[in-house]
């Protein structure tokens, strides 16, 4: 049984289902914002090139195509833009509870709860160092994530 993909315009979602697996739903606006084509995403810096101001919140794909033996889903948007989404990429970013838990374990640091004693252990950072030194930036970001 091949990969099932379907546009759910009434819900504003793309449905993707591999044989024997749960249905995965992806909001159209999220898909458009996360387009991985070379016009929308810079592969070296891993940065989006599509400006948030240019994102049409009500845009929806006109049709869906499968290519590369069902390994890549293409959405063709109302302006003719063609967005590729590898099925493996979509599965890693699914909004299901099991995938969220997995991402949380892999990508999130353990939170450190704090109370009034935090003033005694509050990490302090020099703004200039954080801007100029990658190691200092990493330490600042790590603390931001943990606390």
C-alpha positions as CSV (number, residue, x, y, z in Angstrom):
1,X,0.0,0.0,0.0
2,X,1.5,3.3,-1.0
3,X,1.9,6.5,1.1
4,X,-1.4,8.3,1.5
5,X,-1.3,12.1,1.2
6,X,-4.4,14.2,1.2
7,X,-5.2,18.0,1.3
8,X,-7.8,18.6,4.1
9,X,-8.9,22.1,3.1
10,X,-11.7,22.2,5.7
11,X,-9.1,21.9,8.4
12,X,-6.2,23.6,6.7
13,X,-4.1,20.5,7.0
14,X,-2.1,18.1,5.0
15,X,-2.6,14.4,5.9
16,X,0.3,12.0,5.5
17,X,0.0,8.3,6.3
18,X,2.5,5.6,5.7
19,X,1.2,2.0,5.6
20,X,0.6,0.6,9.1
21,X,1.3,4.0,10.8
22,X,-0.8,6.7,12.3
23,X,-2.1,9.6,10.3
24,X,0.1,12.7,10.6
25,X,-1.5,16.2,10.2
26,X,0.5,19.3,9.3
27,X,-1.0,22.8,9.2
28,X,-0.8,24.5,5.8
29,X,0.6,27.7,7.3
30,X,3.3,25.7,9.1
31,X,4.3,23.9,5.9
32,X,4.5,27.1,3.9
33,X,6.6,28.7,6.7
34,X,8.9,25.7,6.8
35,X,9.4,25.2,3.0
36,X,12.8,23.7,2.4
37,X,13.3,24.8,-1.2
38,X,16.4,26.9,-2.1
39,X,14.3,30.0,-2.4
40,X,12.9,29.7,1.1
41,X,15.6,28.0,3.1
42,X,19.4,28.4,3.2
43,X,21.0,25.0,3.7
44,X,24.3,26.2,5.0
45,X,23.1,28.7,7.7
46,X,19.9,26.6,8.3
47,X,17.9,29.8,8.1
48,X,14.6,30.6,6.6
49,X,14.7,33.1,3.8
50,X,10.9,33.7,3.6
51,X,10.1,36.8,5.6
52,X,7.4,36.5,8.2
53,X,5.8,39.6,6.7
54,X,5.5,37.8,3.3
55,X,3.8,34.7,4.8
56,X,0.2,34.5,3.7
57,X,-1.7,33.0,6.7
58,X,-4.6,31.9,4.6
59,X,-2.6,30.4,1.7
60,X,-3.3,26.8,0.9
61,X,-1.9,24.3,-1.6
62,X,-3.7,23.8,-4.9
63,X,-2.5,20.2,-5.2
64,X,-0.1,17.6,-3.7
65,X,2.3,15.4,-5.6
66,X,4.5,12.5,-4.7
67,X,7.9,12.0,-6.2
68,X,11.0,9.8,-5.7
69,X,9.0,6.6,-5.1
70,X,6.8,8.4,-2.5
71,X,9.7,9.7,-0.5
72,X,9.1,13.4,-1.2
73,X,5.8,15.2,-0.9
74,X,5.5,18.3,-3.1
75,X,2.9,21.0,-2.4
76,X,2.0,23.5,-5.1
77,X,0.7,26.7,-3.6
78,X,-1.8,29.2,-5.0
79,X,1.1,31.4,-6.3
80,X,2.6,28.5,-8.2
81,X,5.4,28.0,-5.6
82,X,6.4,24.3,-5.3
83,X,7.5,23.1,-1.8
84,X,9.4,19.8,-1.3
85,X,9.0,17.9,2.0
86,X,10.8,14.6,2.4
87,X,8.5,12.2,4.2
88,X,11.3,11.4,6.7
89,X,11.6,15.1,7.5
90,X,7.8,15.4,8.0
91,X,7.8,12.3,10.3
92,X,10.6,13.8,12.5
93,X,8.5,17.0,12.9
94,X,5.1,15.4,13.4
95,X,2.8,17.0,16.0
96,X,1.9,13.6,17.6
97,X,2.5,13.2,21.3
98,X,5.0,10.4,20.8
99,X,7.2,12.5,18.5
100,X,6.9,15.5,20.8
101,X,8.1,13.4,23.7
102,X,11.0,12.1,21.7
103,X,12.0,15.6,20.6
104,X,11.8,16.8,24.2
105,X,14.1,14.1,25.4
106,X,16.6,14.6,22.6
107,X,16.7,18.4,22.2
108,X,15.6,19.8,25.6
109,X,17.8,20.2,28.6
110,X,16.5,19.3,32.0
111,X,14.8,22.3,33.6
112,X,16.2,23.6,36.9
113,X,13.4,24.9,39.1
114,X,14.3,27.8,41.3
115,X,12.8,30.0,44.0
116,X,14.1,33.0,46.1
117,X,17.5,31.4,46.4
118,X,18.0,32.0,42.7
119,X,19.4,35.5,43.4
120,X,22.4,33.8,45.0
121,X,23.2,31.6,42.0
122,X,21.9,33.8,39.2
123,X,24.4,33.5,36.3
124,X,25.5,36.8,35.0
125,X,26.9,37.4,31.5
126,X,28.7,40.3,29.8
127,X,26.7,41.5,26.9
128,X,29.7,42.2,24.7
129,X,31.2,38.8,25.3
130,X,27.9,37.1,24.5
131,X,27.8,38.9,21.2
132,X,31.4,38.3,20.2
133,X,32.4,34.9,21.7
134,X,30.6,31.7,20.6
135,X,31.5,29.9,23.8
136,X,30.0,32.6,25.9
137,X,26.9,32.7,23.7
138,X,26.5,28.9,24.1
139,X,26.8,29.3,27.9
140,X,24.2,32.0,27.9
141,X,21.8,30.0,25.7
142,X,22.3,26.9,27.9
143,X,21.4,28.8,31.0
144,X,18.4,30.4,29.3
145,X,17.2,26.9,28.4
146,X,17.8,25.4,31.8
147,X,16.3,28.2,33.9
